[in-house]
């Protein structure tokens, strides 16, 4: 199980004595706020996970859209299913081409794969839909910006017609402003922003602004909206007065009675009088527990680290913990030199932003180059992935089921191409193309290699074996199955071959959480924590260990693996445990220095430790 799972927005019970937490697959936890203890935990009857999930305002109801596109609503206290309605056509239950990776800081597979069900999208936040509960839990609205909307009368336990205004503005920001009214705000067209009744759809009032996101404050006459501009400015809008009250840049806020609460990224919480904006109280909150890391990179000497979670990130000095600069929507980074970092973020519309060259000593930056990725969407799909010193661009045919002669629709030939762009200037370093049976690529954002995997029994795997006599000899020595995979390891910067091996511990080349290589080793991680270490030169398994957030050093031959509050060091060649450390909270990221003598550990509570691992064998507790 992921030690720092991403959870849905937390809810307070109606009497405010309990906090209700839920994971995406609707594992519900009730936490007492009076004595700080867990009261209960329940897994709702969700067999295949949820494409979308949400809790109602007081946590009494939970909604799940399952991979069969059945909308399920449960009472959280009893687990009773009170609604089960198919809300989308049967033809949409086939995912077709889906992204392989979940967007983490590790060597995930990237590009796209084929699926005849939506199950691979469950619990991954990739379906692109959202639930909106009415404040009293009477209605539920499901919005899919690319397809449709579905409305449920929960009290009547049935599907109802959605307002026409909702169905014609699926890309707008929406939120309930009362039990029977909903606000619809255009992202770039303020003239279309309005409040309508729900579910009748009658016009109530105009709203004079556009927004990317919107929510109702605890004091319901106020809306908290995020601007459609790139900076994501936040506004507090008074619906009764018809005007913006305040717009503190880069903050979150809420209103209760006449008190405004604001929270900024640096952790400062303020309570202010709403009428006179007089400061009533302020404090600095402790850092929140880190969700899953989307991006992480460390300088060779471990003196600086850049990491990002969903929507937010920053560059930090590890010794003092000071932040040098923020990065919104960070998507990749790499330290070219001790004082030189290349980093990139996504723009507000999720398109790739420019790659920036950052001076980590001064905290200044300038745009180095901007990706210009062109393809015909009718025929091809693109995916990009940061991998050490390169940006990989993976281009695939958008239709994978080919008719005779290897041609798909309109005579377009099926192919796959991988290009490596120099992260410093955007120049193309090398490229490779495949037809028929393309590989599954694993690019390592922490290293300098890329691993390409094929099914050993299929044409791509057989073609690879023909190019490497030693690999063919290994394949000929065993009875292969459809689950066996072969991997080729290349240098990321040059595309030169490093080695190959046969892998028989998964269910095909796409079944691993991560695959990466260093030295003579190929390290495969599946089921979250089952780690297998192969030798590229002999094809033999050197080690099998259990743990999360894996990192390794070819110089010292050590592998680090976390398990709850423990961190263990293993010998890469034998799998023998060399040392063990106990931390005050769970490690969520590890990285060795370039010489392998030090190990950086980042914990869930945002504490950074640097361990001296030059001499191992002195197991100990690590204190702050």
C-alpha positions in Angstrom: 0.0 0.0 0.0 1.2 3.5 -0.8 2.4 5.0 2.5 1.3 8.5 1.6 -1.9 8.0 -0.5 -3.6 10.9 -2.2 -6.9 11.4 -0.5 -10.1 13.2 -1.5 -10.9 16.6 0.1 -11.5 15.9 3.8 -14.9 16.6 5.4 -16.1 17.5 8.8 -19.0 15.7 10.5 -22.1 17.8 11.0 -21.2 18.4 14.7 -17.6 19.2 13.7 -16.2 16.6 16.1 -15.0 14.2 13.5 -12.9 14.4 10.4 -13.9 12.1 7.5 -11.1 11.0 5.2 -11.5 9.0 2.0 -9.0 7.6 -0.6 -9.9 7.5 -4.2 -11.1 3.9 -4.0 -13.4 4.9 -1.1 -11.5 3.6 1.9 -13.2 5.7 4.6 -11.6 6.7 7.9 -13.3 8.6 10.8 -10.9 10.6 13.0 -11.9 12.1 16.4 -10.8 15.7 16.7 -11.5 15.8 20.5 -9.0 13.1 21.5 -7.0 12.8 18.2 -7.6 9.1 17.5 -9.1 7.0 14.7 -12.6 5.9 15.5 -13.4 3.6 12.6 -12.3 2.6 9.1 -14.4 1.0 6.3 -13.8 -0.1 2.7 -17.0 0.4 0.7 -18.1 -2.3 -1.6 -16.1 -1.1 -4.6 -14.7 -4.1 -6.5 -12.9 -2.5 -9.5 -12.0 0.9 -8.1 -13.4 4.3 -9.1 -12.9 6.4 -12.2 -14.2 9.3 -10.1 -15.1 9.5 -6.4 -16.2 12.1 -3.9 -17.6 12.6 -0.4 -20.7 14.8 0.3 -20.3 18.0 2.3 -20.7 16.3 5.7 -19.1 13.0 4.7 -22.4 11.0 5.1 -22.5 10.0 1.4 -19.8 8.7 -1.0 -20.1 8.5 -4.8 -18.1 6.3 -7.2 -18.2 6.0 -11.0 -17.0 2.4 -11.5 -15.2 1.2 -14.7 -18.5 -0.1 -16.1 -19.8 3.5 -15.9 -22.2 2.7 -13.2 -22.6 5.5 -10.7 -22.8 4.1 -7.2 -23.7 6.1 -4.1 -23.1 4.7 -0.6 -24.0 5.7 3.0 -20.6 5.9 4.6 -21.7 4.9 8.1 -23.4 1.6 7.1 -21.8 0.9 3.7 -25.3 0.6 2.2 -25.5 1.2 -1.6 -28.5 3.5 -2.2 -28.0 4.3 -5.9 -26.6 2.3 -8.8 -27.3 3.9 -12.2 -25.6 3.5 -15.5 -24.9 7.1 -16.6 -22.9 6.7 -19.8 -23.4 4.7 -23.0 -22.0 1.1 -23.2 -19.7 2.1 -26.1 -17.6 4.3 -23.7 -16.6 1.3 -21.4 -13.7 0.6 -23.7 -10.8 2.9 -22.9 -8.9 2.3 -26.2 -5.6 4.1 -25.8 -4.7 5.0 -22.2 -1.7 6.6 -20.6 0.7 4.0 -19.0 2.1 6.2 -16.2 0.5 7.8 -13.2 3.0 10.7 -13.1 5.4 10.0 -10.2 9.1 10.8 -9.5 10.2 7.3 -10.5 11.0 5.3 -13.6 7.4 4.6 -14.8 6.4 3.3 -18.2 5.4 6.1 -20.5 3.5 6.4 -23.7 0.1 4.8 -24.2 -1.2 1.3 -24.2 -4.4 -0.4 -25.3 -7.2 -1.6 -23.0 -10.6 -3.0 -23.9 -12.0 -1.9 -20.4 -11.7 1.2 -18.3 -10.2 -0.6 -15.3 -6.7 0.7 -15.9 -8.0 4.2 -15.3 -9.5 3.4 -11.9 -8.2 5.3 -8.9 -5.8 7.2 -11.2 -7.6 10.6 -11.6 -7.2 10.3 -15.3 -10.9 10.0 -16.4 -11.4 13.8 -16.5 -14.7 14.0 -14.7 -15.9 15.4 -11.4 -18.8 15.0 -8.9 -20.7 17.8 -7.3 -22.9 17.1 -4.3 -25.5 19.7 -3.3 -24.9 21.1 0.2 -27.8 19.1 1.7 -26.8 15.8 -0.1 -30.1 15.8 -2.1 -28.6 16.0 -5.6 -25.4 14.8 -7.3 -24.1 16.1 -10.6 -21.5 14.2 -12.6 -19.7 16.3 -15.2 -17.4 14.9 -18.0 -16.1 17.9 -19.9 -15.5 15.8 -23.1 -18.7 13.8 -23.1 -21.8 14.5 -21.0 -23.4 15.3 -17.6 -25.5 13.1 -15.4 -27.8 14.2 -12.6 -29.1 12.1 -9.7 -31.9 12.8 -7.2 -30.4 10.9 -4.3 -33.5 11.2 -2.1 -35.6 9.6 -4.9 -32.7 7.2 -5.8 -33.0 7.8 -9.5 -31.4 9.6 -12.5 -33.1 12.9 -13.5 -32.7 15.2 -16.5 -29.8 17.7 -16.2 -30.5 21.4 -16.9 -29.8 22.4 -20.5 -27.4 25.1 -19.4 -25.2 22.5 -17.6 -25.1 20.2 -20.6 -24.2 23.1 -23.0 -21.3 24.4 -20.7 -19.5 21.2 -19.7 -16.1 22.9 -19.7 -17.3 25.7 -17.3 -16.4 25.8 -13.6 -19.4 24.8 -11.5 -20.4 24.7 -7.9 -23.6 24.5 -5.9 -24.3 27.9 -4.1 -27.4 26.6 -2.3 -29.3 23.3 -2.1 -31.2 24.3 -5.2 -28.9 26.7 -7.1 -25.7 26.1 -9.1 -23.1 28.6 -10.4 -21.7 28.1 -13.9 -18.7 30.2 -14.8 -17.1 30.3 -18.2 -13.3 29.9 -18.2 -12.7 32.7 -20.7 -16.2 34.1 -21.4 -17.5 36.1 -18.3 -20.6 37.0 -20.3 -21.7 33.4 -20.0 -21.2 33.1 -16.2 -24.5 32.8 -14.3 -26.5 31.2 -11.5 -29.4 28.9 -12.3 -31.9 26.8 -10.3 -31.2 23.1 -10.0 -32.5 20.9 -11.4 -35.1 23.1 -13.2 -32.4 25.2 -14.9 -34.1 28.6 -14.6 -32.0 31.7 -14.8 -31.3 33.5 -11.4 -28.5 36.0 -11.8 -25.5 37.0 -13.9 -21.9 36.6 -12.6 -19.5 39.2 -13.9 -16.3 37.2 -14.2 -14.7 34.1 -15.6 -12.9 31.4 -13.6 -11.0 28.1 -13.9 -12.3 26.7 -10.6 -15.0 27.7 -8.2 -16.3 26.7 -4.7 -18.8 28.0 -2.2 -17.4 29.4 1.0 -18.7 28.1 4.4 -20.7 31.4 4.4 -22.7 30.5 1.3 -23.2 34.1 0.0 -19.5 34.1 -1.0 -17.8 32.3 -3.9 -14.1 31.4 -3.9 -12.9 31.4 -7.5 -9.6 30.9 -9.2 -8.9 33.2 -12.1 -8.5 31.8 -15.6 -5.1 33.6 -16.0 -1.9 31.7 -15.8 -1.1 32.9 -12.3 -4.3 31.4 -10.9 -5.2 34.4 -8.8 -7.9 33.7 -6.2 -10.9 35.9 -5.6 -13.6 36.2 -3.0 -16.9 37.2 -4.6 -19.9 38.5 -2.7 -23.0 37.3 -4.6 -25.4 39.6 -2.8 -23.2 42.7 -3.5 -22.2 41.5 -6.9 -18.6 42.3 -6.5 -15.2 40.9 -5.6 -14.3 41.5 -2.0 -10.6 40.6 -2.0 -8.0 38.9 -4.2 -5.0 37.8 -2.2 -2.5 36.4 -4.7 -1.6 32.7 -4.4 -3.8 31.9 -1.4 -6.6 29.7 -0.3 -9.5 31.2 1.7 -12.9 30.7 3.4 -15.4 32.8 5.2 -17.5 32.0 8.3 -19.8 34.7 9.7 -17.7 37.9 9.3 -14.3 36.3 9.5 -12.0 35.7 6.5 -9.5 32.9 6.8 -6.6 32.9 4.3 -3.7 30.4 3.8 -0.6 31.0 1.7 1.8 28.4 0.4 4.4 29.3 3.0 2.1 28.0 5.7 0.8 31.2 7.2 -2.8 31.2 8.3 -4.6 34.5 9.0 -8.0 35.3 10.4 -9.2 38.8 9.4 -12.4 40.8 10.0 -14.1 40.7 6.6 -15.5 44.3 6.8 -12.5 46.2 8.0 -9.8 43.6 7.1 -8.4 43.9 10.6 -6.0 41.1 11.6 -7.6 39.0 14.3 -5.0 36.2 14.6 -2.3 34.6 12.6 -0.1 31.5 12.9 2.3 29.4 10.8 1.0 25.9 10.4 3.3 22.9 10.4 4.1 21.5 6.9 1.3 19.2 5.7 2.0 15.5 4.9 3.4 15.1 1.4 1.1 13.4 -1.1 2.7 11.3 -3.8 5.7 13.1 -5.4 5.1 13.9 -9.0 8.7 15.2 -9.6 11.9 15.0 -7.7 15.6 15.6 -8.5 18.6 16.2 -6.3 22.0 17.8 -7.0 25.0 15.5 -7.2 26.3 16.6 -3.8 22.8 16.5 -2.2 22.9 20.2 -1.2 19.8 21.1 -3.2 16.5 19.3 -4.0 13.6 20.2 -6.3 10.4 18.4 -5.9 6.8 18.8 -6.7 3.4 17.4 -5.9 0.2 17.9 -7.9 0.1 21.6 -8.8 2.9 22.8 -6.6 6.6 22.5 -6.2 9.8 24.2 -5.2 13.6 24.3 -5.1 15.1 23.9 -1.6 18.4 24.0 0.2 18.7 20.7 2.0 21.0 22.0 4.8 18.6 24.7 6.0 15.4 23.7 4.4 15.0 27.2 2.8 13.1 27.5 -0.4 15.0 29.3 -3.2 12.0 29.5 -5.5 8.5 28.1 -6.2 7.4 26.1 -9.2 3.7 25.9 -10.0 2.7 22.7 -11.9 6.2 21.4 -11.9 6.7 18.5 -14.4 10.4 17.8 -14.5 13.9 18.9 -13.4 17.6 17.9 -13.7 20.8 19.2 -12.1 23.3 19.6 -15.0 25.9 20.9 -12.6 26.1 21.7 -8.9 24.8 25.2 -9.4 22.8 24.6 -12.6 19.3 23.2 -12.8 17.0 22.7 -15.7 13.3 22.6 -14.8 9.9 22.9 -16.6 6.3 23.4 -15.6 3.0 23.1 -17.3 1.0 26.2 -18.2 -2.5 26.8 -16.9 -4.0 25.0 -19.8 -1.7 21.9 -19.1 0.4 22.5 -22.3 4.2 22.2 -21.8 5.8 25.4 -20.6 9.4 26.5 -21.4 12.4 24.7 -20.0 14.1 27.1 -17.5 17.8 27.3 -16.7 18.1 28.0 -12.9 21.1 29.2 -11.0 20.7 27.4 -7.7 23.1 29.6 -5.9 21.3 32.8 -6.6 17.8 31.5 -7.1 17.4 33.2 -10.5 16.2 31.7 -13.7 15.7 32.4 -17.4 13.9 30.5 -20.2 16.4 28.2 -22.1 14.0 26.8 -24.8 10.4 25.9 -25.4 9.2 22.5 -26.7 7.5 22.8 -30.1 5.8 19.4 -30.5 3.9 18.9 -33.7 1.8 15.9 -34.7 -1.3 15.1 -36.6 -3.8 14.1 -33.8 -5.8 12.2 -36.3 -3.0 9.8 -36.8 -0.6 10.1 -33.8 -0.5 10.8 -30.1 2.5 12.3 -28.2 3.8 11.8 -24.7 6.8 13.5 -23.1 8.9 12.3 -20.2 11.8 13.9 -18.3 14.7 11.5 -17.9 17.9 12.9 -16.4 19.7 15.0 -19.0 17.0 14.5 -21.8 13.4 15.1 -22.5 11.9 12.1 -24.3 9.2 12.6 -26.9 7.2 9.4 -27.6 5.0 9.4 -30.7 2.7 6.5 -31.5 0.0 5.7 -34.0 -3.3 6.7 -32.5 -5.1 3.6 -33.8 -3.4 0.3 -32.9 -5.6 -2.4 -34.4 -4.3 -2.7 -38.0 -6.1 -4.2 -41.0 -4.2 -6.3 -43.5 -0.8 -5.1 -44.8 0.0 -3.3 -41.6 -2.0 -0.2 -42.5 -4.6 1.4 -40.3 -7.3 3.9 -41.2 -6.8 6.1 -44.3 -3.7 4.2 -45.2 -1.7 5.5 -42.2 1.2 3.1 -41.3 1.4 2.0 -37.7 4.6 3.1 -36.1 6.3 4.2 -32.9 9.1 6.8 -32.5 11.2 7.8 -29.5 13.2 11.0 -29.7 15.7 12.3 -27.1 16.0 16.0 -26.8 18.9 17.7 -25.0 17.4 19.3 -21.9 19.8 22.2 -22.0 19.0 23.4 -25.5 16.2 21.3 -27.0 18.4 19.8 -29.8 17.6 16.3 -30.9 20.3 13.8 -29.6 19.0 10.7 -31.2 15.8 8.9 -32.3 14.5 5.4 -33.0 11.5 4.1 -34.9 9.6 0.8 -34.7 6.9 -0.6 -36.8 4.5 -3.4 -35.9 5.5 -4.2 -32.3 6.7 -1.1 -30.5 8.4 -1.3 -27.1 7.2 -0.1 -23.7 9.8 2.6 -22.6 10.8 3.3 -19.0 12.7 6.5 -18.6 14.4 7.2 -15.3 14.1 10.8 -14.0 16.8 10.0 -11.4 19.3 8.4 -13.7 20.8 8.6 -17.2 19.4 5.5 -18.9 16.2 4.3 -20.6 14.9 0.8 -20.6 12.8 -0.6 -23.5 10.6 -3.7 -23.0 8.9 -6.1 -25.3 7.0 -9.4 -24.8 9.7 -12.1 -25.4 7.4 -14.2 -27.6 6.2 -11.5 -29.9 8.0 -10.0 -33.0 9.6 -7.1 -31.1 11.1 -9.4 -28.5 12.3 -12.0 -31.1 13.8 -9.2 -33.2 15.8 -8.0 -30.2 17.1 -11.5 -29.5 18.4 -11.7 -33.1 20.5 -8.6 -32.5 22.0 -10.0 -29.2 23.3 -13.6 -29.4 23.7 -13.8 -25.6 20.0 -12.9 -25.1 18.9 -15.3 -27.7 20.8 -18.1 -25.9 18.9 -17.3 -22.7 15.5 -17.3 -24.5 16.3 -20.6 -26.2 17.2 -22.2 -22.9 13.7 -21.7 -21.3 10.0 -22.3 -22.3 8.7 -18.8 -22.8 5.2 -17.6 -22.0 3.3 -14.6 -23.1 4.1 -13.0 -19.7 7.9 -13.0 -20.2 9.6 -9.8 -21.2 12.9 -8.8 -22.7 14.5 -5.4 -21.9 17.1 -3.4 -23.8 18.9 -0.7 -21.8 20.2 2.4 -23.6 22.2 5.5 -22.6 19.7 8.4 -22.4 22.0 11.0 -24.0 23.5 8.9 -26.8 21.0 6.0 -27.5 24.0 3.6 -27.2 23.2 0.1 -26.0 24.2 -0.8 -22.5 22.8 -4.4 -22.3 19.8 -6.7 -22.4 18.1 -9.3 -20.2 15.1 -11.6 -20.0 12.6 -10.7 -17.2 10.2 -13.4 -16.0 8.7 -11.9 -12.8 5.9 -9.8 -14.3 3.0 -10.0 -16.7 4.6 -8.5 -19.7 6.8 -5.4 -20.2 4.0 -2.9 -19.1 3.2 -4.6 -15.8 5.9 -3.0 -13.7 5.6 0.1 -11.5 9.1 1.1 -12.4 12.1 -0.3 -14.3 15.5 1.4 -14.2 19.2 0.5 -14.7 22.6 1.5 -13.3 25.9 -0.2 -13.6 25.4 -3.9 -14.5 21.9 -4.0 -12.9 18.3 -3.8 -14.1 15.9 -3.1 -11.2 12.2 -4.0 -11.7 9.5 -3.0 -9.2 6.0 -4.5 -9.4 2.9 -4.5 -7.0 4.3 -1.4 -5.5 7.1 -3.0 -3.4 8.3 -6.3 -4.9 11.8 -5.5 -6.1 13.9 -7.8 -8.4 17.5 -7.0 -9.4 18.9 -8.6 -12.6 22.4 -8.7 -14.0 22.6 -7.3 -17.5 25.8 -9.3 -18.2 24.6 -12.7 -17.0 20.8 -12.4 -17.0 20.7 -13.9 -13.5 18.6 -12.5 -10.6 21.0 -11.1 -7.9 18.5 -9.9 -5.3 14.8 -10.0 -4.3 13.7 -7.5 -1.7 10.6 -5.8 -0.4 10.2 -2.0 -0.1 9.0 1.3 -1.4 10.7 4.4 -3.0 13.6 2.5 -4.3 17.0 4.0 -5.1 20.4 2.5 -5.8 24.1 3.4 -6.3 26.3 1.5 -8.8 29.4 2.9 -7.1 28.8 1.4 -3.7 26.5 -1.4 -4.8 23.7 -0.4 -2.4 20.0 -0.4 -2.8 17.7 1.6 -0.4 14.1 0.6 0.3 11.6 2.1 2.7 8.9 0.3 4.6 6.7 2.5 6.8 9.2 4.3 9.2 12.0 2.0 8.4 14.7 2.4 5.7 16.8 -0.6 4.8 20.0 -0.9 2.8 20.7 -4.0 0.7 23.6 -5.3 -1.3 22.7 -5.1 -5.0 24.7 -8.2 -5.8 23.4 -10.5 -3.1 20.2 -9.0 -1.7 21.8 -9.2 1.8 20.6 -6.5 4.3 23.5 -4.2 5.1 21.9 -1.7 7.5 18.5 -0.4 8.8 17.4 3.0 10.0 14.3 4.0 12.0 12.9 7.4 11.2 10.4 9.6 13.1 7.9 9.3 10.2 7.7 7.5 6.9 10.3 8.1 4.1 8.7 8.9 0.8 11.8 9.6 -1.4 15.5 8.5 -1.4 18.5 9.4 -3.5 22.2 8.6 -3.4 24.9 11.1 -3.9 27.0 10.8 -7.0 29.8 9.0 -5.1 27.3 6.7 -3.4 28.6 7.6 0.1 25.6 9.6 1.2 21.9 9.0 1.0 19.2 11.8 1.0 15.9 10.8 2.6 12.8 12.9 2.4 9.9 12.0 4.8 6.2 12.5 4.7 6.4 15.3 7.2 8.8 17.2 4.8 11.9 16.4 6.9 15.2 15.9 5.0 18.0 13.7 6.3 21.4 13.0 4.7 22.9 9.8 5.9 26.5 8.8 5.8 26.4 5.3 4.2 30.1 5.0 3.4 30.3 2.6 6.3 27.2 0.5 6.8 26.2 -2.0 9.5 25.4 0.3 12.4 21.6 0.1 12.5 20.1 3.0 14.5 17.2 5.3 15.0 17.4 8.6 13.1 16.4 11.7 15.1 15.6 15.2 14.0 
